[in-house]
Amino acid sequence: MAFDKKLFNVLVLGLAFMLIFTAFQTMGNIQKTIISSIVEDDPDFDGKAYYSLAIIYLFLSVFNWAAPSVISLIGPKFSMILGGFTYLLFITSFVIPKTWLLYLVSAIIGIGAAMIWTGQGNYLTINSSPSTISRNSGIFWAMLQLSMFIGNLFVYFAFKGKERIDKNTRQIVIWTLSLVALCGIIVLLLLRKSKIQLENIAEKSSQGPLQALVGAGKLFTTKNMLLLSITFFYTGLELGFFSGVYSSCLGFTQNFSNKKELVGISGIFIGFGEVLGGAAFGLLGSRTSKWGRDPIITSGFIIHAISFFLIFLNLPNNSPFADTSNDAIIKSNASLAIFCSFLLGFGDACYNTQIYSLLGDIYSDQSASAFAIFKFTQSVGAALSFVYAESLVLYGQLGMLIVFAILGSLSFVWVEWSVKAEKKTDAM
């Protein structure tokens, strides 16, 4: 059997992102806990984890509009490498905990995130075809989300038995995650240009950065993209919830006997759900193209709706803010909380794999712009979720999530059906 160079490129891409996001997603998952322990040691430090994450996604959303222009100048590979270095900078900044530095590097990584994610979407599309985009999206997503499993398994053992995260433990975690991020950047250097990418270099360079920006703006105003933006926005809200809020809720709920350990365990099971979902949809890639993406999106909605209801029952309403001994509607159960972590991860994989598949399929000739719009709208949702997380109680956050889950799922299904109808008409 001939060596599949494009599949090899996708695997290298997945490995690089797995390493970089083992570092970053783990740090994001424990950031609230880490900052709370820093404040205990240094009362002058008053940085807010949720505000830091909000700044990241705010800058990501704004700079996404410039990302296609950057890619047109330096290509997806070097865009991702530059973006990777900002992730390394963000993690190492916690060695010197300063409030101004926290917010500065949060802005910098937001800019880098726009480059790395738009570059990733462009590179994945270049190395896929309509028949392989679902498979490649699933493979990439499964490899990426191994980061949640690996990183949080490390955190579980680092935090095991600790009620307070001391400075020495923080330093070990920060430097270990920094080393992992550096390894991911090195792997990005191994990415190769595909034949299609080499053939299109002249065409892309002639388009120019200004035309790339204008093209992204025009694409955003099309009917299908506006509808899909509702789906993108929902994935941002739920990303903010499971990556920064939910694990903090577990760590602050004193009715759990092992609440700090649950922070790491929760991340592990979110990652397990993500990996299982990505692997399943990768294996079913050819059938997804035949059956359509809407059944998977509908499944993701049902799974998320169940998880939101169980979280509503299981956690105190004020758990997003600080340690609380308040009772939930039912007696808080650690096993149920971890089961919800798995559901959050699996449902997220349902949405994201199908978004990647749809964008790579119907916007293959505008992939940089399409993925920039996706990350822009998703980032706006994530930034908003972290802003209101500082003051909105858990039940209010869950209410926001279920409303946009309904709207986002319906809009995706509408676009999927419209695309199917157009393809049937063209085939006649």
Secondary structure, 3 states (H helix, E strand, C coil): CCCCHHHHHHHHHHHHHHHHHHHHHHHHHHHHHHHHHHHHHCCCCCCCHHHHHHHHHHHHHHHCCCHHHHHHHHHHHHHHHHHHHHHHHHHHHHHCCCHHHHHHHHHHHHHHHHHHHHHHHHHHHHCCCCCCHHHHHHHHHHHHHHHHHHHHHHHHHHHCCCCCCCHHHHHHHHHHHHHHHHHHHHHHCCCCCCHHHHHHHHHHHHHHHHHHHHHHHHHHCCHHHHHHHHHHHHHHHHHHHHHHHHHHHHHHECCCCCHHHHHHHHHHHHHHHHHHHHHHHHHCHHHHHHHCCHHHHHHHHHHHHHHHHHHHHHCCCCCCCCCECCCCCCCCCHHHHHHHHHHHHHHHHHHHHHHHHHHHHHCHHHHHHHHHHHHHHHHHHHHHHHHHHCCCCHHHHHHHHHHHHHHHHHHHHHHHHHHHHHHHHHHC
